[in-house]
């Protein structure tokens, strides 16, 4: 998952963590300013799902959202060929282990 909190906030004309905190409070979500600043400054290691729901409600966004439907939904392993095998690709220059069987 890609963390785009600043982008979602900018769409609502929110440019600072303190402004984001006010938007959260308006939506009924009351994290500390330090927690908001941590979410603002980088990609969190984990976010509770109920907190994520509240963040999305405050910023009027969704977890799987995209701009104007530009994001295409694809199944795992879909490489443009319908019904193609879902196989992982090897790491470049990585280990010499073989791929698992289908």
ChimeraX attribute file (.defattr): number of C-alpha atoms within 10 A of each C-alpha:
attribute: neighborCount
match mode: 1-to-1
recipient: residues
	/A:1	5
	/A:2	7
	/A:3	13
	/A:4	13
	/A:5	18
	/A:6	18
	/A:7	12
	/A:8	17
	/A:9	22
	/A:10	14
	/A:11	12
	/A:12	14
	/A:13	11
	/A:14	18
	/A:15	14
	/A:16	14
	/A:17	20
	/A:18	14
	/A:19	14
	/A:20	25
	/A:21	22
	/A:22	16
	/A:23	20
	/A:24	20
	/A:25	14
	/A:26	11
	/A:27	15
	/A:28	13
	/A:29	18
	/A:30	16
	/A:31	12
	/A:32	10
	/A:33	14
	/A:34	12
	/A:35	13
	/A:36	18
	/A:37	15
	/A:38	13
	/A:39	17
	/A:40	19
	/A:41	12
	/A:42	12
	/A:43	13
	/A:44	10
	/A:45	6
	/A:46	6
	/A:47	10
	/A:48	8
	/A:49	9
	/A:50	10
	/A:51	13
	/A:52	13
	/A:53	15
	/A:54	18
	/A:55	23
	/A:56	18
	/A:57	16
	/A:58	21
	/A:59	20
	/A:60	12
	/A:61	16
	/A:62	13
	/A:63	13
	/A:64	9
	/A:65	11
	/A:66	11
	/A:67	6
	/A:68	6
	/A:69	8
	/A:70	8
	/A:71	10
	/A:72	7
	/A:73	9
	/A:74	9
	/A:75	10
	/A:76	11
	/A:77	15
	/A:78	14
	/A:79	12
	/A:80	8
	/A:81	8
	/A:82	9
	/A:83	10
	/A:84	11
	/A:85	12
	/A:86	12
	/A:87	13
	/A:88	10
	/A:89	8
	/A:90	12
	/A:91	9
	/A:92	6
	/A:93	6
	/A:94	7
	/A:95	8
	/A:96	8
	/A:97	8
	/A:98	7
	/A:99	10
	/A:100	7
	/A:101	5
	/A:102	6
